[in-house]
Every structure is written in C-alpha cells, then in structure tokens.
Amino acid sequence: MRRSLFAVVLLLALAGAAGADEAVKTPQPVPTPAAPETPISPSPQQSHITSQVYVGERAPDFELDGSSGQPVKLGHLKGYWVLLVFADRRADLAPLKAIEPDLRRLGVRAYGVCADKAHVLGSFVKQKEMETELLADITGEVSQIYGLYDSRMRLVRPGFVLIDRQCIVRMALLGQQIPFGEMLGLVKAAVTGAS
C-alpha cells in the first residue's frame, strides 16, 4: 500500500512539473505491488501439545487396556511408585525389559504407553519376553493429558513420568528420549532419596 501511495505522490509531482506544458497528460494507472511469493513448502509448524504435568502435582488418573488383557487404572496403583514411559512405537519400549528387574527391586511398577492396540501389545510383550505391562493409548488422549501427544504431527513424543505412592508426580521428562540406563539412574535417585 505504501508503494502505491508513493507512486501516486510521485505521479502528482511529475504532473505538477509538466503543468507548464499546454497539454494536460492523463495519469497512467498505477500498478499494484505483487503479493509476496509464498514458499513452495510450508514453514515448519510448532508442535500442538495442549497439556502438561508438573512435578509436585497430582498425576492425572486414567484407565487404559493393558498388554495382559486387563485394564490398568492409575488410581488403583496408589501405594506403589509408578513409572510411565511414553513412546510413539512399541519397539521404542523394548529396552524396558533390561531395566525392569532393577525397577522392581526399587518397588517401582513400570508401564509403557503407546498408540498400539492392546492385543498387538500383548503379542509384542510375549515375543520380546517382557514382564513390563504395555498400555494401549489408541486415541492419544492419555499421552495428551501428560503433555506428550503432538496432535499436529499425530505422534507421541518420548518421555517418562515418575509418580510416587500418593499419586504425586515426582519427576517428568517430557518430549525427550534418554537412554534407559540413565532413566533408571534418575528413578533410583528419586526413589531412594525420598522419605
């Protein structure tokens, strides 16, 4: 718009200078500036996560179908330390097998959460000979409540949440994946350092 205004002012100035001539010239139409070019590919979008959990707050309750064929309700696990490990694919939860015995010795119940159906997770657990229960978050609702479902990309971001015996969030690493050995170290420090 500024270019159009500048062009009009410039034309008026030129017309005033040419006013000395006997012939009056008709101003030519001023071309409108072209719209800025739009990129061929869209710019990267920010993730669209709408919720999150915070350390020191009560963990949001949920109920999901488990790989054992039974539903798991977080509220029924009060009295236990609970580790929720979120992943987009069930294969990303396979390393839980290596740390599960150490977690059990610490009194921590570990659960993997991903978007696969319960019967698929059941077959996967049997195939990998895992003792860790995997939970079917098919809609992504629980992952979203915990701040790990990216609805724009339609995937679960990696992360984990440690919940104490009173269902209070004691540790949360959201949107990042760390080696499972390091996760075990963090969980151990939180559990043994707690009163």
C-alpha positions in Angstrom: 0.0 0.0 0.0 2.9 2.4 0.8 4.3 1.7 -2.7 1.0 2.6 -4.3 0.8 5.8 -2.3 4.4 6.7 -3.1 3.7 6.1 -6.8 0.6 8.3 -6.7 2.6 11.1 -5.0 5.4 10.7 -7.5 2.9 10.9 -10.4 1.3 14.0 -8.9 4.7 15.7 -8.5 5.6 14.8 -12.1 2.2 16.1 -13.3 2.8 19.4 -11.5 6.2 19.8 -13.1 4.7 19.1 -16.5 1.9 21.6 -15.8 3.9 24.2 -17.6 3.1 22.4 -20.8 -0.1 23.4 -22.5 -1.2 19.8 -22.9 -2.5 18.0 -19.9 -1.4 14.5 -19.7 -3.7 11.8 -18.3 -2.0 9.9 -15.5 -1.4 6.2 -16.2 -2.9 3.6 -13.8 -0.5 2.8 -11.0 0.3 -0.9 -10.9 -0.4 -2.6 -7.6 2.6 -4.3 -6.0 2.7 -8.1 -6.4 1.8 -10.2 -3.4 4.9 -11.6 -1.7 5.8 -15.0 -3.0 4.6 -17.9 -1.0 7.1 -20.7 -0.3 6.6 -23.9 -2.1 6.8 -26.0 1.1 5.1 -24.8 4.3 7.3 -23.5 7.1 7.8 -25.9 10.0 4.9 -25.9 12.4 5.3 -25.7 16.2 4.0 -28.8 18.0 0.4 -28.6 19.1 0.6 -30.0 22.6 -2.1 -28.6 24.9 -1.5 -30.1 28.3 1.4 -31.0 30.6 2.0 -32.4 34.1 4.1 -30.7 36.7 6.3 -32.1 39.5 4.6 -31.8 42.8 1.1 -32.0 41.4 -1.3 -35.0 41.5 -0.9 -37.2 38.4 -4.0 -37.3 36.2 -5.9 -40.5 36.6 -6.6 -42.7 33.6 -7.6 -46.2 32.6 -6.1 -48.0 29.6 -6.2 -51.5 28.2 -3.0 -53.4 29.0 -1.0 -56.0 27.1 -2.1 -58.6 29.7 -5.7 -58.3 28.5 -6.8 -56.4 31.6 -7.4 -52.6 32.0 -5.0 -50.7 34.1 -6.3 -47.7 36.2 -3.7 -45.4 37.7 -5.9 -44.7 40.7 -5.7 -48.4 41.6 -1.9 -48.2 41.8 -1.9 -45.8 44.7 0.7 -47.1 47.3 3.2 -48.0 44.5 5.8 -46.0 42.8 4.8 -45.9 39.1 7.0 -45.2 36.1 5.1 -44.3 32.9 7.3 -44.4 29.8 5.7 -42.9 26.7 6.8 -43.7 23.1 5.2 -43.4 19.6 6.1 -47.0 18.7 6.1 -50.2 20.7 9.6 -51.1 19.6 10.8 -48.0 21.4 9.6 -49.6 24.7 11.5 -52.8 24.3 14.5 -51.5 26.3 12.2 -51.5 29.4 13.0 -55.2 29.6 16.6 -54.6 30.6 15.8 -52.2 33.5 12.5 -53.8 34.7 14.2 -56.1 37.3 16.1 -53.2 38.8 12.9 -51.1 38.9 11.0 -54.0 40.6 13.8 -54.2 43.3 13.2 -50.5 43.9 9.5 -51.1 44.3 8.6 -49.3 41.0 6.0 -50.6 38.7 6.9 -49.7 35.1 4.3 -49.2 32.3 5.0 -48.4 28.7 2.4 -46.3 26.9 2.0 -46.2 23.1 -0.7 -45.9 20.5 -1.0 -49.6 19.5 -4.0 -51.8 20.3 -3.8 -54.0 23.5 -3.8 -57.3 21.6 -0.9 -56.1 19.4 1.0 -55.0 22.6 0.2 -58.4 24.1 1.8 -60.2 21.2 4.8 -57.9 21.3 5.4 -58.5 25.0 5.2 -62.3 24.5 7.6 -62.1 21.6 10.1 -60.0 23.4 9.6 -61.9 26.7 9.0 -58.7 28.6 7.5 -58.5 32.1 6.6 -54.9 31.8 3.0 -54.1 31.0 2.4 -52.0 27.9 -0.7 -49.8 27.8 -2.8 -49.1 24.7 -3.4 -45.3 24.3 -5.0 -45.7 20.9 -6.6 -42.2 20.8 -3.6 -40.5 22.3 -5.8 -39.0 25.0 -3.7 -40.1 28.0 -0.4 -39.0 26.2 -2.0 -35.7 25.5 -3.1 -35.2 29.2 0.5 -35.9 30.2 1.8 -33.4 27.6 3.3 -35.9 25.1 0.8 -36.2 22.3 1.5 -33.9 19.3 -1.8 -33.6 17.5 -0.4 -31.7 14.5 2.2 -34.5 13.9 -0.1 -37.2 15.2 2.5 -38.9 17.3 3.5 -39.4 20.9 6.6 -37.6 21.9 9.0 -39.7 24.0 9.2 -39.1 27.7 8.7 -40.5 31.2 6.8 -39.6 34.3 7.6 -41.0 37.8 4.7 -41.0 40.2 5.1 -41.6 44.0 2.9 -43.7 46.3 0.5 -40.9 46.9 0.0 -40.4 43.1 2.1 -37.2 43.1 4.4 -36.5 40.1 8.0 -36.6 41.4 9.8 -36.5 38.1 8.8 -35.7 34.5 11.0 -35.7 31.4 8.7 -34.7 28.5 9.5 -34.6 24.8 13.0 -36.1 25.1 14.4 -39.5 24.9 17.3 -40.6 27.1 19.0 -44.0 27.3 17.1 -46.3 29.6 20.1 -46.8 31.8 20.1 -43.1 32.6 16.4 -43.2 33.2 16.9 -46.0 35.7 19.6 -43.8 37.5 17.2 -40.9 37.7 14.4 -43.0 39.0 16.7 -44.7 41.6 17.9 -41.3 42.9 14.3 -40.1 43.2 13.0 -43.2 44.9 15.9 -43.8 47.4 16.2 -40.1 48.1 12.5 -39.8 49.0 11.3 -40.2 52.6 
